[in-house]
Amino acid sequence: MKPLSPLLILAAALALTGCNTIQGIGHDITRTGEVMEDILSEADIPAGEDGAVAAG
């Protein structure tokens, strides 16, 4: 079982790193949505009944 231990430690480290990466992507997507919302509100583009932006 000794050869398996380093592999398990490496897999756990990669999994934890992946969680941080996915969380970072979530923050980036959220921020992008906020910026787009600001741009659209400044441009005074009307939204449809469901809140979606009307096609031009």
C-alpha positions as CSV (number, residue, x, y, z in Angstrom):
1,M,0.0,0.0,0.0
2,K,2.9,2.3,0.3
3,P,3.1,3.1,-3.4
4,L,-0.6,4.2,-3.3
5,S,-0.1,6.8,-0.6
6,P,1.7,9.4,-2.7
7,L,-0.9,9.0,-5.4
8,L,-3.7,9.5,-2.9
9,I,-2.1,12.6,-1.5
10,L,-1.5,14.0,-5.0
11,A,-5.1,13.3,-6.0
12,A,-6.4,15.1,-2.9
13,A,-4.2,18.1,-3.5
14,L,-5.4,18.3,-7.1
15,A,-9.0,18.0,-6.0
16,L,-8.7,20.9,-3.5
17,T,-7.0,23.0,-6.1
18,G,-9.8,22.3,-8.6
19,C,-12.4,23.5,-6.0
20,N,-10.6,26.9,-5.8
21,T,-10.5,27.1,-9.6
22,I,-14.2,26.4,-10.0
23,Q,-15.0,28.9,-7.3
24,G,-12.9,31.5,-9.1
25,I,-14.7,30.9,-12.3
26,G,-18.0,31.3,-10.5
27,H,-16.9,34.7,-9.2
28,D,-15.7,35.7,-12.7
29,I,-19.1,34.8,-14.3
30,T,-21.0,36.6,-11.6
31,R,-18.9,39.7,-12.1
32,T,-19.3,39.6,-15.8
33,G,-23.1,39.5,-15.4
34,E,-23.0,42.5,-13.1
35,V,-20.9,44.5,-15.6
36,M,-23.3,43.6,-18.4
37,E,-26.2,44.6,-16.2
38,D,-24.6,48.0,-15.5
39,I,-23.8,48.5,-19.2
40,L,-27.4,47.7,-20.3
41,S,-28.9,49.9,-17.6
42,E,-26.7,52.8,-18.7
43,A,-27.7,52.3,-22.3
44,D,-31.4,52.3,-21.3
45,I,-32.2,49.3,-23.4
46,P,-35.7,48.0,-22.7
47,A,-36.2,44.5,-21.4
48,G,-38.9,42.1,-22.3
49,E,-41.7,41.0,-20.0
50,D,-39.6,38.1,-18.7
51,G,-36.7,40.4,-17.9
52,A,-34.7,39.4,-20.9
53,V,-33.1,42.1,-23.1
54,A,-35.2,42.7,-26.2
55,A,-33.6,41.8,-29.5
56,G,-32.7,44.8,-31.6
